[in-house]
């Protein structure tokens, strides 16, 4: 590692699995922080795997994407394990009857919305009548006090959003389009109980997540979590702190995020996220961003910075544009941001998502930070070029290697969709028949010099396109895939020893704790 770089944390070889918690098995229609999450961690340990990578854990809104959240700090209440609330008297088993009727192989977010929220509200009412904290989750009042800076504005935002029938805050009446005005309004006083409910949901989320992460760490598993570069316009962050963003006097965006036209889209991609006022952020040493990162390092051991190239320059599109063609490149905070980060959080362990339109300036910024970038094996065979940066012989050790990401098709789905020429290049390069392509990709990933190799759970299960988690550009039908308990049982019988063997062959087995840790009881 170049000693002049800012960060040089990634030194050991290891393997990881990419799985978002919503994809876990479970009895209430969506994966949660319950028993099946602990079973998944035990599978990782038994397989010699030392990293669990997941998508953002934020509270999702329209479209159910963990990359368009109501807050950069709050957790998703859908991930709360409801069964764990029964022993505390907050719920009774029959309260979950309707949720237990939902499918176990996919998430129906519409049904979740109508069935889960009433159960959560019922749990809050019983908690509120008791007035006692859950010892395993910590003291409720202490939790509120320690997280007050973001927690109360978020709870107020969510309560008002419920009052205004889920409308975006930009459509609320003028007294409520500003947190500073709304917090002292008569309306907010009238909905205090709803605000308290959202505080309670966050208490449950963070209490359960701490238990699960502790169990992972005790079993030698580090957690890699995603931090999206941008926040949603319809979020508590923009509503409560408009000065952080490029907004006009009416708190409407002056410009929004996207990417320019390219081979895949003649009109570009118009994401619509408000852009940061980087000059303002720089003037106070990026304090909001540093608080956000500190918060994320409480959630995760390692943070993946999504859309890293936006720190160097970003595509700025005038607000109100129909597409992204009229945008322009605007310089981001660059190395100054990461220099401040090193000063304020010197032990930060970050991964840079450096996929997509990467320029020499972006590569220079990545090199100066010293952060590991990403390599995706599916991208290695798009052309007949031995210099393709994603071919295993071209990658560098300070990187994280993937068969595919949450935005890609599964390896089987990808292989079936590509041309005969691409299939031939894959077989020729890897020296395989292609009959077991997912596991061919697993072995190739383990064999690279990249210090971390990460495999999506779908590839370990040998699944096709119908198990894809996300298709960028598609508004609906994403984030639904789940595996079943039977599927995990099958892979434990057929693949656990093989994964451990691959880890041993390619030096990816990290020393586990000397004594296996037991599950934390409910």
LINPEHU-V307981 format. One line per field, one symbol per residue. ss: DSSP state (h for helix, s for strand, l for the rest). phi: phi as a letter, one per 40 degrees, with the letter a starting at -180 (. if undefined). psi: psi as a letter, one per 30 degrees, with the letter a starting at -180 (. if undefined). A space follows every 50 residues. Layout:
# LINPEHU-V307981
ss: ???
phi: ???
psi: ???
This chain:
# LINPEHU-V307981
ss: lllllllllllllsssssllhhhlllllllllllhhhhhhhhhhhhllll sssllllslsllllllllslllllslhhhlllhhhlllllllhhhhllhh hllllsllhhhhhhhhhhhhhhhhhhhhhhllllhhhllhhhhhhhlhhh hhhhhhhhhhhhhlllllhhhllhhhllhhhhlllhhhhhlhhhhhhhhh hhhhhhhhhhhhhhhhhhlllssssssllllllllhhhhhlhhhslslll llslssssslllllllllsssssslslhhhhhhlllhhhhhhhhhhhhhl lssssllhhhhlsssssslllllllllsssslllhhhhhhhhhhllllls sslllllllhhhhhhhhhhllssssshhhhhllllllllllhhhllllss ssllllllllhhhhhhhllhhhhhhhhhhhllllllhhhhhhhhhhhlll lssssshhhhllllhhhlllllllllllllslllhhhhhhhhhhlhhhhh hhhhhlllllllllllllllll
phi: .cccccbaccbccababcacdccccibbgacbccdccccccccdcccgcb bbbbcdccccbdggccbbbcacbcccccccccdcccccgcbbdcccdccc cccbbacbcccdccbcccccccccccccccgbccdccgccccdcccbddb ccdcccdcccccccfgccccbccdcbcbcdcccbccccccbdccdccccc ccdcdccccdccccccccbgbcbbbcbcccbcdcacccccbcccbcbccc gcccabcibcdadcacbgbccgcccccccccccbffdccccccdcccccb cbbcccfdccccabcbbdcgccaccccacbcccgcdccccccccbccdbb bccbcgcbcdcccccccccgcccbbbccccbcbcbccdcccdcbcbccab bbcabcccccccccccccccccdcccccccgbcgcbcccccccccccccd cbbbbcdccccgbcdcbccabdgccbgcgbcbcbccccccccccbdcccc cccccbgbccdcdcbdcccccc
psi: kkfflekhfjfkklllkjkkffflllggfkkagaefeeeeeeeeefggkg kjkllkgljlbkfgkggilfkfelljfffkjeeffeffgflleffgeeef flkgglkjeeeeefeeeeeeeeeeeeeefegkljefflkeeeeeefgeef eeeeeeeeeeeeeghglkffglleffgkeeeefgleeeefgeeeeeeeee eeeeeeeeeeeeeeeeefggkkkklkjkellkeilfeeefiffflilafg gkkflllaklkaefkfgakjefkklkieeeeefhhheeeeeeeeeefeel ekkkjkhefffelljjkkkfkfagfgllkkkafbfeefeeeeeeifgkjk kkjhlbjkleeeeeeeeeegkkakkjefffgflijfgkffkefflleilk kkelaffllleeeeefflleeeeeeeeeefhlfffheefeeeeeeeflfk fkkkkkeeefghlaefgkekjkfkelglgfkklleeeeeeeeeffeeeee eeeeeghgjkklkejkklkkl.
